[in-house]
Amino acid sequence: MRCESTLRRTLVVVAAATVVLVIGQVPAGAGSATETPLGDHWSAPEAEAFWTTERMASARAVDPDPDVARAAAGPGVGQDFDGIPVVGRLFVMKDGGAYFCTASVVASPGHDLVLGAAHCLMGADTRQVAFVPHYTAGNPRPYGMFPVLKVWVDPRYQQQGPDLAATLDVAFARVGPNDKNIAVQDQVGGNRLITGDGYEHDAIRLIGYPASAARPRVCVNRTTRFTSDDPASPGSFLQINCTGYPGGTSGGPFLKNYDPGTRTGEVVGVIGGWKTGGPGPDTSYSSYFGTDVRNLYRSAVDAAR
C-alpha cells in the first residue's frame, strides 16, 4: 500500500537485490530458496554519502495512494508525533528515483535485523538501500544510517506476486553498523517478534511515515480479522482502522504491549498484505504472522551465524 514515490501505497524495491529464502524446511509449494547479498561492502559512510539530507528529503513513497475520500475520524485517529527510536524510514532507489517505506528493528541474536513489507523490497536497485531509525525532517539521522546488506523474502511472494501471495508480504533485512560501528539493536533497541497470536487484539499501536509528513504517525486501535473474497488476492489478514496512513507507511509495525519505558513492543504485523496494505489511507492491513513468518525470521537469524 504505502511506500513513497510517484507510484502507489505499495513500496517497490529489491528484486535482484532481495535475499529470498525460507529457513529450515521449505514449506510445501514454496520452491527453492536463493540468497542474494545487496552489497556486503556497502558501508555506513558510503550510505551517508549517497543518502544525503537533501536526497532523503526528496524521496517519495513508493506507490502512493490515489486520491480517495477520507473517512470521518473514528476510534482510531492517527496523529503526527516525534516517533520512537526502533521505527524509521527505509530508503531505496528505483529507476533512478529516491523512494522510502517504513521499517522497524526486530530483536535478534545478531542485533542487526530490520522488519518491513516484502512489496517494499522487490524491484529496487542494489547497494543503495539504507535504514534510518527515528527519522524526522528536523533531525534526519539521529542515530546515523544503517546500510542494508541482505534481505529475506519468501520465494513464493516473488514468484506469485503481491496479490496472489498477499499473505506473504513480509521481509527481513540485515543491516550493517552505523558510522560509529554500533549495531542497530544496540543503538535503538528492538521489538519482539510474535507469531501465531491470532488476528484480534484490543490495543495495537500503528506507526508509519506518511509521504508528505515531516514526522511519523501513530494511532492506537483494535484489530479484527479480514478475509478476502477476491480470488485474485485470497487469504485472511489483520485489519485496523486508523486515519491518515497513505503512501510511505508500508512496512510500519503493528505493536502490542508497547512499553513506554523501553519504547519497544511486540510486533504482530506490518502494513502490507491485502492490496499491499489497503486501498485507502484510513484502513490498513497486515499479512498474518504465523509459521511462514517465523520460518523467514529463522532464515535470517541462521544466515547471520
C-alpha positions in Angstrom: 0.0 0.0 0.0 2.2 2.7 1.2 5.8 3.4 0.1 6.7 6.9 -1.1 7.3 8.0 -4.7 5.1 8.6 -7.7 3.8 5.1 -7.7 1.0 3.9 -5.2 0.8 2.8 -1.5 3.0 -0.2 -2.3 6.7 0.0 -1.8 8.7 -1.5 -4.7 12.4 -2.5 -4.1 14.8 -5.2 -4.4 14.1 -7.8 -7.0 17.7 -8.6 -7.9 18.8 -7.3 -4.5 16.4 -9.3 -2.5 17.5 -12.2 -0.3 14.8 -14.7 -0.9 14.9 -17.6 1.4 12.9 -19.7 3.8 14.6 -21.1 6.8 14.9 -24.8 7.7 12.4 -26.9 5.8 10.8 -25.0 2.8 7.0 -25.2 3.2 5.2 -27.2 0.6 4.9 -25.3 -2.6 7.4 -22.7 -1.6 10.0 -23.7 -4.2 13.8 -23.4 -3.7 15.2 -20.5 -1.9 18.1 -18.3 -3.0 20.2 -15.8 -1.1 21.5 -12.7 -2.7 23.5 -10.1 -0.9 22.7 -6.4 -1.5 26.3 -5.5 -1.1 28.5 -6.7 1.8 30.8 -3.7 1.2 28.0 -1.1 1.4 29.2 0.7 4.5 27.6 3.4 6.7 29.9 6.1 5.4 29.0 5.2 1.8 25.3 5.1 2.7 25.5 8.5 4.3 27.5 9.9 1.4 24.8 8.7 -1.0 21.7 9.3 1.1 22.4 13.0 1.8 19.9 15.1 3.8 18.6 16.6 0.5 18.1 13.2 -1.2 16.3 11.8 1.8 14.0 14.8 1.9 13.3 14.4 -1.8 12.4 10.7 -1.5 8.8 9.8 -2.3 6.7 7.0 -1.2 6.8 4.0 -3.4 3.3 3.6 -4.8 1.5 6.5 -3.1 -2.3 6.2 -2.8 -4.6 7.6 -5.5 -6.8 10.4 -4.3 -9.6 9.0 -2.2 -12.2 10.4 0.1 -11.1 10.3 3.8 -13.4 8.5 6.2 -14.7 10.5 9.2 -12.4 10.3 12.2 -13.4 7.4 14.4 -11.9 5.5 17.3 -8.6 5.1 15.6 -7.5 8.6 15.0 -3.9 9.0 13.6 -1.7 11.8 14.9 1.7 13.0 13.9 4.3 12.6 16.7 8.0 12.7 17.2 8.5 9.0 16.7 10.3 6.2 18.5 13.9 5.0 18.0 13.0 1.5 16.8 10.9 2.7 13.8 12.3 4.6 10.9 12.5 5.1 7.1 13.8 2.5 4.7 15.4 4.4 1.7 15.7 2.7 -1.7 16.5 3.7 -5.3 14.1 2.7 -8.1 14.7 3.5 -11.8 16.9 6.4 -10.8 14.4 7.9 -8.3 14.6 8.0 -4.5 11.9 6.3 -2.5 11.1 5.3 1.0 8.9 3.0 3.1 8.6 2.4 6.9 10.6 -0.4 8.7 11.4 -1.3 12.3 14.1 -3.1 14.3 13.2 -6.6 15.4 15.2 -8.2 18.2 17.6 -10.9 17.0 20.7 -12.7 18.3 22.9 -10.7 15.9 21.3 -7.4 16.8 21.1 -6.5 13.1 17.7 -7.3 11.7 15.0 -4.9 10.4 11.4 -5.9 9.6 9.3 -4.4 6.8 7.0 -5.3 3.9 8.1 -7.5 1.0 6.5 -5.2 -1.5 8.8 -2.5 -0.3 11.8 -4.7 -1.1 11.0 -6.0 -4.5 12.5 -4.4 -7.6 14.9 -1.8 -6.2 18.4 -1.1 -7.2 21.1 -3.0 -5.3 23.7 -1.5 -3.0 21.6 1.6 -2.3 19.2 0.5 0.4 19.6 2.0 3.9 17.6 2.2 7.1 17.4 5.4 9.2 15.8 4.9 12.6 13.8 7.7 14.2 14.0 9.8 11.0 12.3 13.2 11.1 12.7 16.1 8.7 14.1 18.2 11.5 16.6 15.5 12.6 17.1 13.2 9.7 19.9 11.0 11.1 19.7 11.0 14.9 21.4 7.6 15.2 23.2 7.5 11.9 22.4 5.3 8.9 22.5 1.5 8.7 23.2 0.1 5.3 21.1 -2.9 4.2 23.3 -5.9 3.3 20.8 -8.7 2.7 17.0 -9.2 2.5 14.8 -12.2 3.1 11.5 -12.6 1.3 9.5 -15.8 0.9 10.2 -17.0 -2.7 6.5 -17.6 -3.3 6.0 -13.8 -3.0 8.5 -13.1 -5.7 7.1 -15.9 -7.9 3.4 -15.3 -7.5 3.3 -11.5 -7.0 1.8 -9.1 -4.4 -1.8 -10.1 -5.0 -1.8 -13.8 -5.2 0.8 -14.1 -2.5 -0.6 -11.2 -0.3 -0.4 -13.4 2.8 3.4 -13.4 2.5 4.1 -9.6 2.3 6.8 -9.6 5.0 10.6 -9.1 4.7 13.6 -9.1 7.0 16.7 -7.2 6.2 20.2 -7.5 7.8 21.8 -4.1 8.2 25.5 -3.2 8.9 26.6 -1.0 11.8 26.4 2.8 11.6 29.4 5.1 11.3 30.3 4.6 14.9 30.4 0.8 14.4 27.3 0.2 16.6 24.7 -2.5 15.7 21.2 -1.1 15.1 19.6 -3.1 18.0 22.4 -1.9 20.4 21.8 1.6 19.3 18.0 1.8 19.4 16.6 -1.4 20.9 14.3 -3.9 19.1 10.7 -5.1 19.1 10.0 -8.7 19.9 8.6 -10.8 17.0 5.3 -12.5 17.9 3.8 -15.2 15.7 0.7 -17.4 16.0 -1.1 -14.8 18.2 -4.3 -14.6 16.3 -6.0 -11.7 14.4 -7.9 -9.9 17.1 -6.0 -7.6 19.5 -7.5 -4.9 21.8 -4.9 -2.2 21.6 -2.4 -2.1 18.6 -0.1 0.8 18.2 0.3 1.5 14.4 3.3 3.6 13.3 4.2 4.7 9.8 5.8 7.5 7.8 3.3 9.3 5.6 4.5 10.5 2.2 4.2 14.3 2.8 4.7 14.5 6.6 7.8 15.8 8.3 7.2 13.3 11.2 5.8 9.8 11.6 2.2 9.0 12.5 0.8 7.0 15.4 -2.6 5.5 16.2 -4.0 3.0 18.7 -7.0 0.8 17.9 -8.2 -2.8 17.9 -7.6 -5.2 15.1 -10.0 -7.6 13.6 -9.8 -10.5 11.1 -10.5 -9.6 7.4 -10.9 -12.5 4.9 -10.7 -11.5 1.3 -13.5 -12.7 -1.1 -11.3 -11.7 -4.1 -9.9 -14.9 -5.7 -7.1 -12.8 -7.2 -5.9 -11.8 -3.7 -7.0 -14.6 -1.3 -6.4 -15.1 2.4 -7.0 -13.7 5.9 -5.3 -10.6 7.2 -5.2 -8.3 10.3 -7.3 -5.2 9.8 -7.1 -1.9 11.7 -9.0 1.4 11.3 -6.6 4.3 11.7 -6.9 7.6 9.9 -4.2 9.1 7.7 -1.9 6.3 6.6 -1.2 7.0 2.9 1.9 6.2 0.8 5.1 5.8 2.7 3.6 3.9 5.7 4.0 0.5 4.1 6.1 -1.8 6.4 5.0 0.2 9.5 4.7 -2.1 12.6 1.6 -3.3 14.4 2.8 -3.1 18.0 1.1 -4.7 21.0 2.1 -4.4 24.7 4.0 -1.2 24.0 6.4 -0.3 26.9 6.9 3.5 27.1 9.9 2.8 29.3 11.9 0.9 26.6 9.9 2.4 23.8 9.5 -1.0 22.2 6.7 -3.6 21.9 5.7 -6.9 20.4 5.3 -6.8 16.7 2.4 -8.8 15.3 2.1 -7.3 11.8 3.4 -4.7 9.3 1.4 -2.6 6.9 1.1 -4.6 3.7 -0.6 -7.8 2.6 -4.1 -7.3 1.2 -3.8 -4.8 -1.7 -0.3 -4.0 -0.3 -1.7 -2.6 2.9 -5.1 -1.2 1.9 -6.6 0.7 -1.0 -7.3 3.8 1.2 -5.5 5.7 3.9 -7.9 5.0 6.8 -7.9 1.2 7.0 -4.7 -0.8 7.0 -3.9 -4.5 6.7 -1.1 -6.9 7.5 -0.3 -10.4 6.5 -0.8 -12.8 9.4 2.3 -13.6 11.4 2.2 -17.4 11.5 4.6 -20.2 10.6 5.7 -18.7 7.4 6.9 -15.5 9.1 8.6 -17.4 11.9 10.4 -19.6 9.3 11.5 -16.5 7.4 12.8 -14.9 10.6 14.8 -18.1 11.4 16.3 -18.0 7.9 17.6 -14.5 8.6 18.9 -15.4 12.0 20.6 -18.6 10.9 22.3 -16.9 8.0 23.9 -14.4 10.3 25.5 -17.1 12.5 
